[in-house]
Amino acid sequence: MSRAHPRRHVMGEPRRSKPSWLRMQTRTGKDYFELKKLLRSHGLNTICEAAKCPNVGECWNARTATFLILGTRCTRRCTFCEVDYGWTGEVDREEGSRLAEAVSELGLDHVVVTSVDRDDLEDGGAGVFVDVVERLRRLCPSTKIELLLPDFRAQPGALAQVLEAGADVVAHNLETVRPLYPGVRPRSSYEVSLKVLSTVARWKPRPLVKTGIMVGLGESRTEIDELLTDVAAVGVDVLTVGQYLQPSVRHHRVERFYSPEEFEEIADQGRRAGIAWVESGPLVRSSYHAAAQTRALGPAS
């Protein structure tokens, strides 16, 4: 069993200096600015900006982005996350239409859509995800659709409603190891997240199943290995592993930086555990190389 783990979030803790292997691409380039202009013209948000993703320069210059629906204010206060906190009942019912139009204009063959947590909504926002998938299917029938879902507060029927819409890839992030949840994700549950992934893996027709974690929050290698075993046991096809980067002095501190060699060791262990694809590296994030993963693994069975 894992050891008990105290909460390690320290308010006002100075951010650690990044090692040499954590170098991010400059946010410049013709495609970067064209994509930014397109997103603004359609009134769309991305998690790339809201969470200050370190790969935004690389991805936007490749004309890929992860769309953020249901607003930019989250009803949970995870101590690692840069997304703003807020409790609002406002829902943009035309967001799905504008998103599908943007995907069509970009000519994307793979699109990733995620959301903030919306615990203020009865279905947690499931209905809006369904609307987005349906509009994408009508306007962009050849585009592969990947959804990165919240847990919908385990509301009965919410997850099933989204799965019935028929996305090609369905992801839900564990984010961290079980013992760190009380301090890192105080309004979420490791067990509930595993149940979400297990439900997706058992769904027919089955989408590709995906989850992601960060390292550097204070976890041990034994706890990571236990998580890898859990992930494989519930039927996850793709796991992403990246370095946690502290957004500000108000957030959970970085306990340590993992070397590229350590990331490869975690990837090897994940593959040995039975996970088909492990994308592991310092700057890896949930939707990093998402299209390549789907092309390589093909349709789920």
Residue pairs with C-beta under 8 A, 6 or more apart in sequence:
2 177
2 178
2 179
2 220
2 222
2 223
2 226
3 179
3 220
4 179
5 179
5 180
5 183
5 218
5 223
6 183
7 182
7 183
8 183
8 217
8 218
8 252
8 253
8 255
9 79
9 183
9 184
9 251
9 252
9 253
10 253
11 249
11 250
12 249
12 250
13 246
13 249
13 253
14 249
15 246
15 248
15 249
15 253
15 254
16 246
16 253
16 254
16 257
18 245
18 257
19 257
19 259
21 259
21 260
21 282
22 54
22 243
22 245
22 257
22 282
22 283
24 54
24 55
24 57
24 283
25 55
25 57
25 58
25 61
26 57
27 56
27 57
27 60
28 57
29 57
29 60
29 61
31 60
31 61
31 62
31 63
32 57
32 60
32 61
34 63
35 60
35 63
35 65
35 106
36 60
38 102
38 105
38 106
39 45
39 46
39 65
39 102
42 98
42 99
42 101
42 102
43 95
43 98
44 67
44 95
44 98
44 99
44 102
45 67
45 68
45 69
45 71
45 72
46 65
46 66
46 67
46 68
47 53
47 66
47 67
47 68
47 83
47 114
48 55
48 56
48 59
48 60
48 65
48 66
49 56
50 68
50 72
50 82
50 83
50 84
50 116
51 81
51 82
51 83
52 82
52 247
53 59
53 66
53 285
54 245
54 283
54 285
55 283
55 285
55 288
59 65
59 288
63 106
63 108
64 108
64 110
64 290
64 291
65 112
66 112
66 113
66 114
66 148
66 286
66 287
67 99
67 102
67 111
67 112
67 113
67 114
68 114
68 115
68 116
69 95
69 96
69 99
69 113
69 114
69 115
69 125
69 128
69 129
69 132
70 91
70 95
70 115
70 116
70 118
70 121
70 125
70 128
71 86
71 88
71 90
71 91
71 92
71 116
71 118
72 83
72 84
72 116
73 83
73 84
73 85
73 86
73 87
73 88
73 116
74 81
74 83
74 84
74 85
74 86
74 116
74 117
75 85
75 86
75 87
75 116
75 117
75 118
75 119
75 120
76 85
76 117
76 119
76 185
76 186
76 187
76 188
77 85
77 186
77 187
78 175
78 184
78 185
78 186
78 187
78 188
79 183
79 184
79 185
79 186
79 251
79 252
80 175
80 176
80 184
80 214
80 217
80 244
80 247
80 251
80 252
81 247
81 251
82 247
82 248
82 251
83 116
87 120
88 120
89 120
89 121
91 121
91 125
91 128
93 131
95 128
95 132
96 128
96 131
96 132
96 134
96 135
96 136
97 135
99 113
99 132
99 135
99 136
100 132
100 135
100 136
100 138
100 139
100 140
101 139
103 111
103 136
103 139
103 140
103 143
104 139
104 140
108 140
108 143
109 142
109 143
109 144
109 291
110 143
110 144
110 146
110 290
110 291
110 294
111 136
111 140
111 143
111 144
111 145
111 146
112 146
112 147
112 148
112 286
112 287
112 290
113 129
113 132
113 145
113 146
113 147
113 148
114 147
114 148
114 149
114 286
114 287
115 125
115 128
115 129
115 148
115 149
115 150
116 150
117 124
117 150
117 151
117 187
118 124
118 125
118 150
119 153
119 187
122 155
123 152
123 155
123 157
123 158
123 161
124 150
124 151
124 152
124 153
124 155
124 158
125 150
125 152
126 152
126 155
126 158
126 159
126 161
126 162
127 161
129 147
129 149
129 162
129 165
130 161
130 162
130 164
130 165
133 145
133 147
133 162
133 165
133 166
133 167
134 165
136 143
136 145
137 145
137 166
144 168
144 169
144 291
144 294
145 167
145 168
145 169
146 167
146 168
146 169
146 170
146 171
146 210
146 287
146 290
146 294
147 162
147 167
147 169
147 170
147 171
148 171
148 172
148 173
148 210
148 286
148 287
149 159
149 162
149 170
149 171
149 172
149 196
150 172
151 172
151 188
151 189
151 192
151 193
151 196
152 158
152 159
154 192
154 195
159 196
159 199
159 200
160 199
162 170
163 170
163 199
163 200
163 203
163 207
166 205
166 207
167 207
168 207
168 208
168 294
168 299
169 207
169 208
169 209
169 210
169 238
169 290
169 293
169 294
170 200
170 203
170 207
170 208
170 209
170 210
171 209
171 210
171 211
171 212
171 238
171 286
171 287
172 193
172 196
172 197
172 200
172 210
172 211
173 193
173 211
173 212
173 213
173 286
174 190
174 193
174 194
174 197
174 211
174 212
174 213
174 227
174 231
175 184
175 185
175 188
175 212
175 213
175 214
176 184
176 185
176 213
176 214
176 217
176 219
177 190
177 213
177 219
177 220
177 223
177 224
177 226
177 227
178 190
178 223
178 226
178 227
178 230
179 219
179 223
180 217
180 218
180 219
180 223
181 188
181 189
181 190
183 252
184 217
184 252
193 211
194 230
194 234
197 209
197 211
197 231
197 234
197 235
197 236
198 234
198 235
200 206
200 207
200 209
201 209
201 234
201 235
201 236
202 235
205 300
206 300
206 301
207 300
208 237
208 238
208 293
208 294
208 297
208 299
208 300
209 235
209 236
209 237
209 238
209 300
210 236
210 237
210 238
210 239
210 240
210 286
210 293
211 231
211 236
211 238
211 239
211 240
212 239
212 240
212 241
212 242
212 285
212 286
213 224
213 227
213 239
213 240
213 241
213 242
214 241
214 242
214 243
214 244
215 224
215 241
215 242
215 243
215 244
215 258
215 266
216 243
216 244
216 254
216 255
216 256
216 257
216 258
217 244
217 252
217 254
217 255
218 255
224 266
224 269
225 269
225 273
228 239
228 266
228 269
228 270
228 273
228 275
229 273
231 239
231 270
231 273
231 275
232 270
232 273
232 274
232 275
236 275
237 275
237 276
237 277
237 297
237 300
238 275
238 276
238 277
238 278
238 279
238 293
238 297
239 270
239 275
239 277
239 278
239 279
239 280
240 278
240 279
240 280
240 284
240 285
240 286
240 288
241 263
241 266
241 267
241 270
241 278
241 279
241 280
241 281
241 284
242 280
242 281
242 282
242 283
242 284
242 285
242 288
243 257
243 258
243 263
243 282
243 283
244 252
244 254
245 254
246 252
246 253
246 254
257 282
258 266
258 282
260 281
260 282
263 280
263 281
263 282
263 284
264 280
266 278
266 280
267 278
267 279
267 280
270 278
270 280
271 278
276 297
277 293
277 296
277 297
279 288
279 289
279 293
